[in-house]
Amino acid sequence: MTTMTDDPHLAMIRPIVPRVRGACEDCLRLGTPWLHLRMCLTCGHVGCCDSSPMRHARYHAHELGHPIVRSAEPGEDWRWCYFHGAYV
């Protein structure tokens, strides 16, 4: 897996606590399904992945300007920048 180590958005990563565990917080509110979860590393928002119908993690990144997420799936340990479309 190739990563961008010079992504300027890495500076936006904060010590966070997930706002919910095991669910997309927006899908819970709307009653919609999700597949995989991503956690915003700026504010702790937990949203669903791009394979999910609503793509809440991507929407959150672009709506609030919080581009870096990490997988919230068990056994996965990677981060993604939505603005650059790359692992970081």
C-alpha positions as CSV (number, residue, x, y, z in Angstrom):
1,M,0.0,0.0,0.0
2,T,1.5,3.3,-1.1
3,T,0.9,6.3,1.3
4,M,1.4,10.0,1.1
5,T,3.6,11.0,4.1
6,D,3.7,14.7,3.1
7,D,-0.1,15.3,3.0
8,P,-0.6,18.7,4.6
9,H,-3.9,17.5,6.0
10,L,-2.1,15.2,8.5
11,A,-1.8,18.3,10.7
12,M,-5.6,18.2,11.2
13,I,-5.4,14.9,13.1
14,R,-6.4,15.4,16.7
15,P,-6.7,13.1,19.7
16,I,-10.3,12.0,19.3
17,V,-12.9,9.6,20.8
18,P,-15.4,8.1,18.5
19,R,-18.8,9.7,18.9
20,V,-20.5,6.3,18.4
21,R,-19.2,2.8,18.3
22,G,-20.1,0.1,15.8
23,A,-22.5,2.2,13.7
24,C,-22.7,5.1,11.3
25,E,-24.1,8.0,13.4
26,D,-25.9,9.5,10.4
27,C,-27.4,6.2,9.3
28,L,-28.6,5.5,12.8
29,R,-30.4,8.9,12.8
30,L,-31.9,8.4,9.3
31,G,-32.6,4.7,9.6
32,T,-30.5,3.8,6.5
33,P,-28.1,0.8,6.1
34,W,-24.3,1.0,6.1
35,L,-21.5,-1.4,5.3
36,H,-18.1,-0.3,6.7
37,L,-17.3,2.5,9.1
38,R,-14.7,5.3,8.9
39,M,-13.8,7.6,11.8
40,C,-12.9,11.3,11.3
41,L,-9.5,12.0,12.8
42,T,-10.4,15.6,13.4
43,C,-13.6,15.4,15.4
44,G,-14.5,11.7,15.9
45,H,-17.5,11.5,13.6
46,V,-18.2,7.9,12.6
47,G,-19.6,7.6,9.1
48,C,-20.2,4.9,6.5
49,C,-17.8,4.1,3.7
50,D,-18.2,4.8,-0.1
51,S,-19.6,1.3,-0.6
52,S,-22.5,2.2,1.6
53,P,-25.6,3.8,0.1
54,M,-25.3,7.2,1.8
55,R,-21.5,7.6,1.9
56,H,-21.6,9.7,5.1
57,A,-17.9,9.6,5.8
58,R,-17.1,11.2,2.4
59,Y,-20.0,13.7,2.8
60,H,-18.7,14.7,6.3
61,A,-15.1,15.2,5.0
62,H,-16.2,17.5,2.2
63,E,-19.0,19.3,4.1
64,L,-16.9,20.1,7.2
65,G,-13.4,20.1,5.7
66,H,-12.2,17.2,7.8
67,P,-10.4,15.0,5.2
68,I,-8.5,12.4,7.2
69,V,-10.3,9.2,8.3
70,R,-9.2,5.9,9.6
71,S,-11.0,2.6,9.3
72,A,-13.2,1.8,12.2
73,E,-13.4,-1.8,11.2
74,P,-12.0,-4.5,13.5
75,G,-8.5,-5.6,12.4
76,E,-8.0,-2.7,10.0
77,D,-5.4,0.0,10.7
78,W,-5.2,2.5,7.8
79,R,-5.9,6.2,7.2
80,W,-7.3,7.9,4.1
81,C,-7.3,11.5,2.9
82,Y,-10.6,12.2,1.0
83,F,-9.1,15.4,-0.5
84,H,-6.1,13.7,-2.1
85,G,-7.7,10.2,-2.6
86,A,-4.7,8.5,-1.0
87,Y,-3.7,6.5,2.1
88,V,-1.8,8.6,4.6
